[in-house]
Amino acid sequence: MFRTGVIKKVSRRTWNFLTGNVGAFFIGFSALVIGIYQFYINRPILEYDTNTHSFISSQNNNKFKVVVEDKEYGDLYQSVVILQNNGQQPLAGSDVSRIDHDPIRIIVPKDAQMVHYTLDKQLTSPAIDVKLSLYRGDIIIGFDFLNPGDQIAVTILHEKPADDFKVTGTALGVTDISHVLTDKQILWITISILSGLYLLVIILSLLDRKGYF
């Protein structure tokens, strides 16, 4: 009997909350968030990630040499930039802004002193026709199609340490190319959003009890 009474009491309070002003607001807000999310994931979502490490150092007792275009280097750094389509729609290269406007490109820091760049075919998804070119110091990433889940990887050799390589550009259905979030960033954002929603519900519940709605 006690459990039945508790269940009925909780069910009644839950029903009153959902059918009240606060509950209606919360449900409407949740539906709006879900709608925006569904709209977002149904578009090509371009994200990129970067990884930089020392390729060769003159401070070490190296038993090998690095020669690029007949020039030997004692100090070089290697950066790998990976562009991914994490959406649900493919992106056609013909939908990307033209080269003299706002093409998809890797912005190379000037102080990095780039020596060489190439397509990393081991990390690039197969069956993608990729063409890299240099334009005003930036690496233009040209491709035929970038399907969902596919990625393009570019390896860059440079003389000075730099970890601020960025990918930018515009295309049809793509308004922003963002850096891939780390697990800690995703966890922090999730906790912040949930905490904000809980706080909002508590505040609205208190206001509802005091008759402000």
C-alpha positions as CSV (number, residue, x, y, z in Angstrom):
1,M,0.0,0.0,0.0
2,F,2.8,2.4,0.9
3,R,4.6,1.8,-2.4
4,T,1.3,2.2,-4.4
5,G,0.6,5.5,-2.6
6,V,4.1,6.8,-3.3
7,I,3.9,5.8,-7.0
8,K,0.5,7.5,-7.3
9,K,1.8,10.6,-5.6
10,V,4.9,10.8,-7.8
11,S,2.9,10.1,-10.9
12,R,0.4,12.9,-10.0
13,R,3.1,15.4,-9.4
14,T,4.9,14.5,-12.6
15,W,1.7,14.8,-14.5
16,N,0.9,18.2,-13.0
17,F,4.4,19.4,-13.7
18,L,4.3,18.3,-17.4
19,T,0.9,19.8,-17.9
20,G,1.7,23.0,-16.1
21,N,3.3,26.2,-17.4
22,V,6.9,25.2,-16.4
23,G,6.5,21.7,-17.9
24,A,5.1,23.0,-21.1
25,F,7.9,25.5,-21.4
26,F,10.5,22.7,-20.8
27,I,8.9,20.4,-23.3
28,G,8.7,23.2,-25.9
29,F,12.3,24.2,-25.3
30,S,13.5,20.6,-25.6
31,A,11.7,20.1,-28.9
32,L,13.3,23.3,-30.2
33,V,16.8,22.0,-29.2
34,I,16.1,18.6,-30.8
35,G,14.9,20.3,-34.0
36,I,18.0,22.5,-34.2
37,Y,20.2,19.5,-33.5
38,Q,18.5,17.4,-36.2
39,F,18.8,20.2,-38.7
40,Y,22.5,20.6,-37.8
41,I,23.5,16.9,-38.1
42,N,21.7,16.5,-41.5
43,R,24.2,18.9,-43.0
44,P,27.9,18.4,-44.0
45,I,29.7,19.1,-40.7
46,L,33.4,19.7,-41.4
47,E,35.8,19.4,-38.5
48,Y,39.6,19.2,-38.4
49,D,42.2,18.0,-36.1
50,T,46.0,18.7,-35.9
51,N,49.0,16.9,-34.5
52,T,52.5,18.3,-34.4
53,H,55.8,16.7,-33.3
54,S,59.5,17.0,-33.9
55,F,60.5,15.2,-37.0
56,I,64.3,15.6,-36.6
57,S,66.5,17.6,-34.2
58,S,70.0,18.7,-34.6
59,Q,70.5,18.2,-30.9
60,N,70.2,14.5,-31.3
61,N,72.9,12.1,-32.6
62,N,71.0,11.3,-35.8
63,K,72.1,8.5,-38.0
64,F,69.9,9.7,-40.9
65,K,69.5,12.8,-42.9
66,V,66.4,14.7,-44.1
67,V,66.7,16.2,-47.6
68,V,63.9,18.1,-49.2
69,E,64.4,19.3,-52.7
70,D,68.2,18.9,-52.5
71,K,68.4,20.8,-49.2
72,E,69.4,19.1,-46.0
73,Y,67.6,20.1,-42.8
74,G,68.9,19.5,-39.2
75,D,65.7,20.6,-37.5
76,L,62.2,19.9,-38.9
77,Y,58.8,19.6,-37.4
78,Q,55.9,17.5,-38.8
79,S,52.3,18.5,-38.6
80,V,49.4,16.4,-39.7
81,V,46.1,18.2,-40.5
82,I,43.0,16.0,-40.9
83,L,39.7,17.3,-42.4
84,Q,36.7,15.2,-41.6
85,N,33.0,15.2,-42.7
86,N,31.2,14.3,-39.5
87,G,27.7,15.1,-40.9
88,Q,25.2,12.9,-42.7
89,Q,25.4,14.5,-46.2
90,P,28.2,14.4,-48.7
91,L,30.0,17.5,-49.8
92,A,30.8,18.0,-53.4
93,G,34.0,19.8,-54.4
94,S,32.0,21.9,-56.9
95,D,30.0,23.4,-54.0
96,V,33.2,24.8,-52.4
97,S,33.9,28.5,-52.8
98,R,36.4,29.3,-55.6
99,I,40.1,29.8,-54.9
100,D,40.0,33.6,-55.1
101,H,37.0,33.9,-52.8
102,D,36.9,31.6,-49.7
103,P,38.1,28.0,-50.6
104,I,38.7,25.3,-48.1
105,R,42.3,25.7,-47.1
106,I,44.9,25.1,-44.4
107,I,46.2,28.4,-43.0
108,V,49.9,27.9,-42.5
109,P,51.5,30.2,-39.8
110,K,54.1,32.3,-41.4
111,D,56.6,31.8,-38.6
112,A,56.4,28.0,-39.1
113,Q,58.5,28.3,-42.3
114,M,56.9,25.5,-44.3
115,V,59.3,23.4,-46.2
116,H,57.1,20.7,-47.8
117,Y,53.5,19.5,-47.8
118,T,51.9,16.4,-49.2
119,L,48.7,14.3,-49.1
120,D,49.0,11.5,-46.5
121,K,47.4,8.6,-48.4
122,Q,47.5,6.3,-45.5
123,L,45.3,8.5,-43.4
124,T,43.1,9.8,-46.2
125,S,40.0,7.8,-47.0
126,P,40.2,5.8,-50.2
127,A,38.3,6.7,-53.4
128,I,38.7,10.4,-52.8
129,D,40.3,12.4,-55.6
130,V,42.2,15.1,-53.7
131,K,44.3,17.8,-55.2
132,L,46.5,20.1,-53.1
133,S,47.8,23.5,-54.3
134,L,49.5,26.5,-52.7
135,Y,47.8,29.9,-52.9
136,R,49.1,32.9,-51.0
137,G,50.9,30.8,-48.5
138,D,47.8,28.6,-47.8
139,I,47.3,25.0,-48.8
140,I,44.1,24.7,-50.9
141,I,42.3,21.4,-50.4
142,G,40.5,20.4,-53.6
143,F,38.4,17.2,-53.9
144,D,35.6,15.6,-55.9
145,F,33.4,14.4,-53.0
146,L,33.8,14.1,-49.3
147,N,31.2,11.6,-48.1
148,P,30.1,11.2,-44.5
149,G,32.8,9.6,-42.3
150,D,35.5,10.3,-44.9
151,Q,38.6,12.4,-44.2
152,I,41.6,14.0,-45.9
153,A,45.0,14.2,-44.2
154,V,47.8,16.6,-45.1
155,T,51.3,16.2,-43.8
156,I,53.3,19.5,-43.5
157,L,57.1,19.8,-42.8
158,H,58.2,23.1,-41.3
159,E,61.4,24.5,-39.7
160,K,59.9,26.2,-36.6
161,P,57.5,24.7,-34.0
162,A,53.9,25.7,-34.6
163,D,50.7,24.1,-33.5
164,D,48.2,26.7,-34.7
165,F,47.4,25.3,-38.1
166,K,43.8,26.1,-39.0
167,V,41.4,24.9,-41.6
168,T,38.9,27.4,-42.9
169,G,36.7,28.1,-45.9
170,T,33.0,28.1,-47.0
171,A,30.8,25.8,-49.1
172,L,27.2,25.2,-49.9
173,G,25.6,24.0,-46.6
174,V,28.8,24.6,-44.6
175,T,29.1,27.9,-42.7
176,D,31.9,26.9,-40.3
177,I,34.8,24.5,-40.1
178,S,35.5,23.8,-36.5
179,H,38.3,22.1,-34.6
180,V,37.5,18.7,-33.2
181,L,36.6,18.9,-29.5
182,T,38.6,16.8,-27.0
183,D,36.8,14.4,-24.6
184,K,37.3,16.8,-21.7
185,Q,35.8,19.7,-23.7
186,I,32.8,17.5,-24.7
187,L,32.3,16.4,-21.0
188,W,32.6,20.0,-19.8
189,I,30.1,21.3,-22.4
190,T,27.6,18.5,-21.5
191,I,27.8,19.1,-17.8
192,S,27.4,22.9,-18.4
193,I,24.3,22.4,-20.5
194,L,22.7,19.9,-18.1
195,S,23.5,22.1,-15.1
196,G,22.0,25.1,-16.9
197,L,18.8,23.2,-17.8
198,Y,18.4,21.9,-14.2
199,L,18.9,25.4,-12.8
200,L,16.4,26.8,-15.2
201,V,13.8,24.2,-14.3
202,I,14.3,24.9,-10.5
203,I,14.0,28.7,-11.0
204,L,10.9,28.3,-13.1
205,S,9.3,25.9,-10.6
206,L,9.9,28.4,-7.8
207,L,8.4,31.2,-9.8
208,D,5.4,29.0,-10.7
209,R,4.7,28.2,-7.1
210,K,4.8,31.8,-6.2
211,G,2.2,32.6,-8.9
212,Y,4.4,34.5,-11.4
213,F,3.0,32.4,-14.3
